[in-house]
Amino acid sequence: MFEKMPPIALCTIMALALCGSVFASAALSQEFQKTPVVLQASDVLPGDLLQGPDYSVRATVLSDGFINTYDLDTYYGPLKVESTALLLKRIGELKALAQIEQLKKSTVYMNAFRQAARAPVRTAEGLVQDPSGTVSDVASGIGRFFTNVGTAVSSGGSGGNLLNSALGQAAYKRQYAAEFGIDPYTSYEPLQKALNDLAWTAAAGGLTVKASMMVIPGGAGLVLGAAGSADSATAILRDKTPAEIAAINRSTLAGMGVSDASIDAFMGNTSYDPYEQALLVSALAEMAGVKDRAIFIDKAAAAFEEPLAVFLRVRAQLMNLYNSKTHSVQRFVDADGVPLLLTDSGKLIAIFPLDYIAWTPNFARKARTVASAVKQMPGFSGKEFWVTGKVDPVVRKALEANGWKVQELAREKLARM
């Protein structure tokens, strides 16, 4: 597990002592920002995400200098979400819940429900629990992982349980989840209950997916994907059982040259549910011809909680999107435990779904060690730092002085390419 974080004062001394050249001078001329950094939701999220059916994002957002933590008020109770990547997933789930509630008011659903009520056994209760609940503080696990990514960690938590197959409920559940564009193995308990109820009614009451979708205003497909594009894993997730998905993932990873030990570590990591694992593996598989993809799996296997697993899945999707837009990635490289991309022209591409990068001791220290590792790499022609969120001006100045070209709002930039 990670060592206990030192006090801010000690971190400052360490950063000043260890940081080389521009990072040291930047730290000397600028005080480190205190964390948590207080942000406004309206400044970091598009307006259409701030509120929706049965939820609203509270105005104040806290950042640990890497990742934002959001507080939501929902019909199902307060919800704390670590990272914008996970927030997009949860908002998609909340919107799906609102549409499921609309479906339940329809004549089609009520007729099927009455038919299902005559069935002797209901078996879909309590199939998936919410193991992680909410994050307890603003020091995100993602931020700790980012600054200590080379450190060995143990897997924690529990991913989505295998779904009950009685009466075909598991198959119906996957089909409905595919229509709504959501994770059938999600740890978000209100959605698990709603999907279980829906799948039971469909299996025992003769409610078809097609009939269900016809009575939902606006249709389905509500997923807010990290990369903004449909994923090729959708059919697999809809049609295959978790065991079948695992077998496909193992075969795909072996085809990329990932070692048996790394495959076992990644596939055995319960911080990922089958949905998240399939999307991550699919993103890397689509980067056909890119060498050393095993580097990413080696690091992804160390995820120790759900928000981090989602973060790494989104990062894989962003890397795939960058490659699909530029057709330029040659291989993955490892810089002090951080997987980067190397293009055919020799550019190093660092791309992350980070929310707000502040000038903190943790960032300064990590930037120094990555910069030192990069200097040991021969033959690269440039360095680009892509981030889905925003970069504090002090951080931008330090990065640019060290030769990095900084690109904010990476998702939007890639979508326009």
N, C-alpha and C positions, 0 to 999 in steps of 0.2 A: 504494500500500500504506500501512498505518498507520505513523505515526511511532513511533519507539522510545519506550516508556513511560518517563517521568522517575522518578528515585528517589523513595521514599516521602516523604522529608523535603521535597523540592521540591514534590511533589504536595500535601502538607499546607499549605505556605505559599501555593501557588496557590489552593487551595480556600478558605482563610481570607480571602485577599485578594479573591476573586471572588464568593464566596457571599453572597447578599443576606439581610438580616433574619434569619428564624428559622434558616436553614441555617448562617449564620455564627455565630450565638449558640450553636447546638447544637454546632458544631465546637469552639468555645472552651471549652464546659463539659464536653465528652466527648472523650476521646482516640479517634483513629481505631483501628479494629480492625486487627490485623496479619493479613495473608493469607499462606498459606492458613488459613482458619478450619477447625478440626478438628471434625467432627461424627461422630455415631454412626449407622450405617445403620438400626439399630432405632428411632431417633428420627425419621427422615425418610422411611422407607418402610413401607408396610403389611407386616405379618408374613408374609403369603402370597407376597410378592415376594422375600423375603430368600433363599430357596433353592427349588430345584425340580429336575426331572429333569436331572441332569448339570450343574448349576451351583449356585454359592452366591455371595452378595455379601459381600465382606470387611467386617469390622466398622467399620473406619475410613473415613470419607468426607471428602474435602477440598473446600472451597468457595473460589472466588475473590471471594466477596461477592455474586455473582449466580447462579452455576451450580455445581452439585455435580459432582465427578468420582468415578466409582465404579470399583472394581477387583473383577473377578469371577474366580473359579476355575471353569473349565469342563472338561468332558471333552475339549474340543478345544484346550485351552491357556488361559493367562491372557488376560483381556480387559479393557481399560480403556475406559470409556464416559463421554463428556462430555455431561452433562445428563440429567435424569430423563426428558425427552421421548424422547431416543434410547435410554435404558435400557429404557423400556416396549416400544419396537420390538424391541430385541435379546432381551428376555425372551420376547416372543411368538415370535421366531424360534427360540430355544433350545427352547421347548416344542414347536414344530412339528418340529424336528429329532428330538426324542425320539419323537414319534409316527411319523415316517418310519422310524426305526429299528425300531419295533414292526411296521410294515407289512412291512419287508424280511424279517422272520422268518416271515411267513405263507406258507401253501401257495400262495395265490393269486399272491403276488408271485414266489415261487420258480419256479412254472411259467412265468410270463411271462418271467422273467429267462432261463430256459433257452432259451425260444423266441427271445428277442432275441439271445442269444449266437450264434445261427446266422446273424444278419444280417451282411452283408459289411463294413459300415463303421459305426463309431461316431463321431458328429460333434458330440457335445454337450460335449466337454471344453474347459475353459479359456475359456468364453464371457465370464465376468465376473471381473475381478480386484478385489482389495481395494486401491484406490488410496491410501487415507488411513491404513490401519493403525490405530494408536492415537494418542491425543493425547500430546504429549511432555511437557507440564507442566500445572500447575493453572491457569495464566492462560488461561482458556477464550477461544476465538475469539468465542463468544457474548457474553461479558462485554465484550470489546474492541469488538465491533460495537455493543452497546447503548450504550456510552459515546461512541462515535464514529460513530453511525449516519449522520450527514450526510456523512461522508468517502467519496470515491470509492474503490472497491477493484476489483481485478481478480479474475476468476473463476479458481479453481484446482482441482486435482484432476480427477477423471474420474468421471462418473456411470456407471450401468449400461450396458454395451454392448448393441447391438442383438442379439437372440437369433437363433441359427441356426434357419432355418425348415425345414431338411431333415427329411423323414419326419414332419413335423407336430410336432416336439419343442417348438417355441416355443409353439404353441397349448396343448399338454398342460401345459407348464410354467406358463402363465398360469392354466389351470383349476385345477391343484393349489394354486397360490398363493392363488387366490380361496377355495378350500375351507378352507385353513388360516388365512386372514385375514392373509397376509403379503405382503411386497414381492417380486415375482418378479425385480426388478432390483437387489436388495440388494447392498451391497458386502461383506456378511459371507460370507467365502469358504467356511466349512464348509456353510452353507446353500445357496450356489450349487452346490457339488458335489453335495449330496444331491438338490436339485431337478433338476439335469442328469441324474443317474443315474435318477431316477424317471421323468423325461420320456422318456429314451431307452428304458427298459423298457416304458413305456406305448406309445410309437410303434412300436417294433420287435417287441414281444412281445405286443401285443394286450391290455394291462392297461388296463381302463377306470377312469375316476375313480370312478364309482359303486361298482364292486367294491372298489376300494381303501378307500374311506371306510367300507364295511360291516365291514371287518375291523379297523379302528382303534378300540380301546376309548375311549369317551368322545366320539367324533366329532371334528369339526374346529372351525373358527371360533375360533381361539385369540388373535386379535388383541387387544391391549390399547390401544385407541384413546385418543387424547388427550382427546377430548371425550366419550367414553363412549357413542357412538351409531354406528349403521351409517352408512356414507357412500354417497351416491348414485352415486359414481364406480365402485363395485365392478363393475358389469356392463361398463362401458367398459374397465376394466383387464383383465377376463377375456377379452373378446371381440375387442378391437382390438389391432392391431400398434402398436409405438411410433410409426411414421410416422402412422398413423391417429389415435392419441391426440394427437400434436402438432398435427395439423390441427384437431381438435376444440377443443383448448386455444386455439389462435390465433383461431378463429372466436368462441369464448366471450369471450375477452378483448377482441376488437374490439367485440363487442356491449355490453361494459361501458364503452366509450369510451376504452380504453387506446390510446395512440398506437402507431403502427407501430414507432417506435424503441424504446419500452419493451417491446413484445411481443418484438421481436428480441433485446433484451438479456436478458429473462427466459427465453425459450425456448432461447436459446443458452448459458445458464449451466449448465455441466456439473456443478456442485455438486448439482443436482437430477437425480434419475433420473426416468423417465416416471411412475412411481408417485407420487413426492412432488409433481411438478408437477401431475398430475391431481387429487390430493387438495386441494392449495392452491387451484387454479382452481375446483374444484367448490364448496369452502367459500365463496369470494367470490361465485360465481354464485348460490348459494342465498340470498344476501342481496339478493334482488330488490328494486329500488326504492331501495336505499341509494345515495346519490350519492358520487361521487369515489372509487370503489374503486381507480381508477388510482393513487392515492397509495400504496396498499399495494404494488402491483406494482412501482412505481418503486423502492421500498426493497428489496423481495424480490429484485429483479434483482441487487443488490449482494452477495448471499451468496457467500462465498469458500471454504466448506468444507461437507462433509456435515452435521456436527452443527448448523451454523447453518441450513442448508436445512431440516432436520427441525424445528428450533426455530420457524422462520417459518411452516412448514406448520401446526404445532400452534397457533401464535398465530392464524392465519387461522381454524382450526376453532373456537377458543375465542370469537373475535369473532362467528362465525356462530352458535354456541350461545347466546351472550348475546342476540343479536338474536332468535333463534327463541323464547327463553324470555320475553323482555320485549316484543317487537314494538315497540321504541321507537327504534331507531337511524335517524337522519336522514341522516347523511353521515360520511365520513372527513375528518379534519383533520390537518394536519401541524404538530407542535410541535417545532421544532429538529431536524427529521429523524426524529421519532418519530411514526408514524401513531397517532392516537387516534380514538375514536368520539364523535360528538356526537349526543345523543338529541333527540327532538322537544321535550322540556321544557327543553333547553339544558344538560343535564349533560354534562360531559366524562368519558369512561370510558377509563381506561388499563388494559389487561388483558394480562398477560404470563405465559408458562409459565416463570417464574423460580423457582429452587429455594430459595435462602436469601439474603435481602438484608441485608447487613451495612453498618455505618457505616464506609465507606472513602472515601478522597479521590476516587476515581472516581465513586462514587455521589453524593457531595456536589456535585461539579462538574456532573454531568449533571442532578441535581435542580434546581440553580440555573438552568441554561440553559433547561430545559423550563419552569420556573416563569416565567422572563422571557418566553418565547414565549407562554405561556398568557395572561399579562397583556395581551398585544397583541390578544387575541381578544375582540371585543365580544359582550356579550349572553349569556354562559354563566351558568347558575344554580347550579352546584355541580361538584365534582370527586370522582371515585371512582377509587381505585387498587386493582385486583384482581390477585392473584398466586396461582399454583397452589401455591406453597410457603409458607414462613414469612418473617416480617419481624422483624428484630431490634427490641427495644423502643426503642432510641435512634432508629432510622430511623422507626418508627411515630410517635414523639413529634414528630420534625421534620416529617414529612408532615402530621400532623394539625394542627400549629401553623400550617402553610401552607395549611390549608383542605381537605386531601384526606381523604376517608373511606376507611379502609383495610380491605380484605377479603382475608383469607388463605384458603387452601384453596379457590380459586375454582372448580375443577372440581367438587368435592363440593357447594359451595353452589349452583352452577347446576343440578346434577343433581337437587337437591331442589326447585327452583322449579317 
